[in-house]
Amino acid sequence: MTSATDKTEPAEIGCLEAIEALYAYLDGEVNDPQALARIEHHLGHCRSCFSRTEMERALTAQLRKSAKSRAPAALQARLRSIMDKF
């Protein structure tokens, strides 16, 4: 018989909590083992959040690959001009 205090299954979280923790999770910044287990449990059971996580991973990988090249000087100047206005 399993009791309510049995720790074999992590406490469930909803989509909102999973999405709020998504970027910290993807960046490896979730240091609490229980929080990490809850997020991973949710991703293992929620197709929507899992798909979003995979999309964010792919986007991050593409951005990292693109970051290795420099933006053209004209684009850099234009961005600098826009940032200076703020």
CNS distance restraints for C-alpha pairs under 8 A (distance, minus, plus):
assign (resid   2 and name CA) (resid   6 and name CA) 6.24 0.50 0.50
assign (resid  10 and name CA) (resid  34 and name CA) 7.03 0.50 0.50
assign (resid  10 and name CA) (resid  37 and name CA) 6.13 0.50 0.50
assign (resid  10 and name CA) (resid  38 and name CA) 5.37 0.50 0.50
assign (resid  10 and name CA) (resid  41 and name CA) 7.02 0.50 0.50
assign (resid  11 and name CA) (resid  38 and name CA) 6.12 0.50 0.50
assign (resid  12 and name CA) (resid  38 and name CA) 6.13 0.50 0.50
assign (resid  12 and name CA) (resid  41 and name CA) 7.48 0.50 0.50
assign (resid  12 and name CA) (resid  42 and name CA) 6.84 0.50 0.50
assign (resid  13 and name CA) (resid  17 and name CA) 6.26 0.50 0.50
assign (resid  13 and name CA) (resid  18 and name CA) 6.79 0.50 0.50
assign (resid  13 and name CA) (resid  38 and name CA) 6.47 0.50 0.50
assign (resid  13 and name CA) (resid  39 and name CA) 7.32 0.50 0.50
assign (resid  13 and name CA) (resid  42 and name CA) 6.53 0.50 0.50
assign (resid  14 and name CA) (resid  18 and name CA) 6.31 0.50 0.50
assign (resid  14 and name CA) (resid  42 and name CA) 7.39 0.50 0.50
assign (resid  15 and name CA) (resid  19 and name CA) 6.01 0.50 0.50
assign (resid  15 and name CA) (resid  42 and name CA) 7.78 0.50 0.50
assign (resid  15 and name CA) (resid  46 and name CA) 7.99 0.50 0.50
assign (resid  15 and name CA) (resid  49 and name CA) 6.75 0.50 0.50
assign (resid  16 and name CA) (resid  20 and name CA) 6.10 0.50 0.50
assign (resid  17 and name CA) (resid  21 and name CA) 6.32 0.50 0.50
assign (resid  18 and name CA) (resid  22 and name CA) 5.99 0.50 0.50
assign (resid  18 and name CA) (resid  39 and name CA) 5.84 0.50 0.50
assign (resid  18 and name CA) (resid  42 and name CA) 7.16 0.50 0.50
assign (resid  18 and name CA) (resid  43 and name CA) 7.94 0.50 0.50
assign (resid  18 and name CA) (resid  49 and name CA) 7.48 0.50 0.50
assign (resid  19 and name CA) (resid  23 and name CA) 7.92 0.50 0.50
assign (resid  19 and name CA) (resid  49 and name CA) 7.20 0.50 0.50
assign (resid  21 and name CA) (resid  25 and name CA) 6.01 0.50 0.50
assign (resid  21 and name CA) (resid  39 and name CA) 7.79 0.50 0.50
assign (resid  22 and name CA) (resid  26 and name CA) 6.12 0.50 0.50
assign (resid  22 and name CA) (resid  53 and name CA) 7.13 0.50 0.50
assign (resid  23 and name CA) (resid  27 and name CA) 6.00 0.50 0.50
assign (resid  24 and name CA) (resid  28 and name CA) 6.16 0.50 0.50
assign (resid  24 and name CA) (resid  29 and name CA) 4.88 0.50 0.50
assign (resid  24 and name CA) (resid  30 and name CA) 5.93 0.50 0.50
assign (resid  25 and name CA) (resid  29 and name CA) 5.85 0.50 0.50
assign (resid  25 and name CA) (resid  30 and name CA) 5.47 0.50 0.50
assign (resid  25 and name CA) (resid  36 and name CA) 7.52 0.50 0.50
assign (resid  25 and name CA) (resid  39 and name CA) 7.98 0.50 0.50
assign (resid  26 and name CA) (resid  53 and name CA) 7.92 0.50 0.50
assign (resid  26 and name CA) (resid  57 and name CA) 7.29 0.50 0.50
assign (resid  30 and name CA) (resid  35 and name CA) 7.13 0.50 0.50
assign (resid  30 and name CA) (resid  36 and name CA) 6.15 0.50 0.50
assign (resid  31 and name CA) (resid  35 and name CA) 7.88 0.50 0.50
assign (resid  31 and name CA) (resid  36 and name CA) 7.29 0.50 0.50
assign (resid  32 and name CA) (resid  36 and name CA) 6.15 0.50 0.50
assign (resid  33 and name CA) (resid  37 and name CA) 6.08 0.50 0.50
assign (resid  34 and name CA) (resid  38 and name CA) 6.21 0.50 0.50
assign (resid  35 and name CA) (resid  39 and name CA) 6.24 0.50 0.50
assign (resid  36 and name CA) (resid  40 and name CA) 6.14 0.50 0.50
assign (resid  37 and name CA) (resid  41 and name CA) 5.88 0.50 0.50
assign (resid  38 and name CA) (resid  42 and name CA) 6.15 0.50 0.50
assign (resid  39 and name CA) (resid  43 and name CA) 6.20 0.50 0.50
assign (resid  40 and name CA) (resid  44 and name CA) 6.04 0.50 0.50
assign (resid  41 and name CA) (resid  45 and name CA) 6.49 0.50 0.50
assign (resid  42 and name CA) (resid  46 and name CA) 5.82 0.50 0.50
assign (resid  42 and name CA) (resid  49 and name CA) 7.87 0.50 0.50
assign (resid  43 and name CA) (resid  47 and name CA) 7.12 0.50 0.50
assign (resid  43 and name CA) (resid  49 and name CA) 5.91 0.50 0.50
assign (resid  43 and name CA) (resid  50 and name CA) 4.88 0.50 0.50
assign (resid  44 and name CA) (resid  50 and name CA) 7.00 0.50 0.50
assign (resid  46 and name CA) (resid  50 and name CA) 6.09 0.50 0.50
assign (resid  47 and name CA) (resid  51 and name CA) 6.00 0.50 0.50
assign (resid  48 and name CA) (resid  52 and name CA) 6.28 0.50 0.50
assign (resid  49 and name CA) (resid  53 and name CA) 6.09 0.50 0.50
assign (resid  50 and name CA) (resid  54 and name CA) 6.24 0.50 0.50
assign (resid  51 and name CA) (resid  55 and name CA) 6.16 0.50 0.50
assign (resid  52 and name CA) (resid  56 and name CA) 6.16 0.50 0.50
assign (resid  53 and name CA) (resid  57 and name CA) 6.17 0.50 0.50
assign (resid  54 and name CA) (resid  58 and name CA) 6.19 0.50 0.50
assign (resid  55 and name CA) (resid  59 and name CA) 6.09 0.50 0.50
assign (resid  56 and name CA) (resid  60 and name CA) 6.03 0.50 0.50
assign (resid  57 and name CA) (resid  61 and name CA) 6.15 0.50 0.50
assign (resid  58 and name CA) (resid  62 and name CA) 6.18 0.50 0.50
assign (resid  59 and name CA) (resid  63 and name CA) 6.14 0.50 0.50
assign (resid  60 and name CA) (resid  64 and name CA) 6.12 0.50 0.50
assign (resid  61 and name CA) (resid  65 and name CA) 6.23 0.50 0.50
assign (resid  62 and name CA) (resid  66 and name CA) 6.11 0.50 0.50
assign (resid  63 and name CA) (resid  67 and name CA) 5.93 0.50 0.50
assign (resid  64 and name CA) (resid  68 and name CA) 6.97 0.50 0.50
assign (resid  71 and name CA) (resid  75 and name CA) 6.35 0.50 0.50
assign (resid  71 and name CA) (resid  76 and name CA) 6.35 0.50 0.50
assign (resid  72 and name CA) (resid  76 and name CA) 6.37 0.50 0.50
assign (resid  73 and name CA) (resid  77 and name CA) 6.15 0.50 0.50
assign (resid  74 and name CA) (resid  78 and name CA) 6.19 0.50 0.50
assign (resid  75 and name CA) (resid  79 and name CA) 6.11 0.50 0.50
assign (resid  76 and name CA) (resid  80 and name CA) 6.06 0.50 0.50
assign (resid  77 and name CA) (resid  81 and name CA) 6.12 0.50 0.50
assign (resid  78 and name CA) (resid  82 and name CA) 6.32 0.50 0.50
assign (resid  79 and name CA) (resid  83 and name CA) 6.14 0.50 0.50
assign (resid  80 and name CA) (resid  84 and name CA) 6.06 0.50 0.50
assign (resid  81 and name CA) (resid  85 and name CA) 6.64 0.50 0.50
assign (resid  82 and name CA) (resid  86 and name CA) 7.20 0.50 0.50
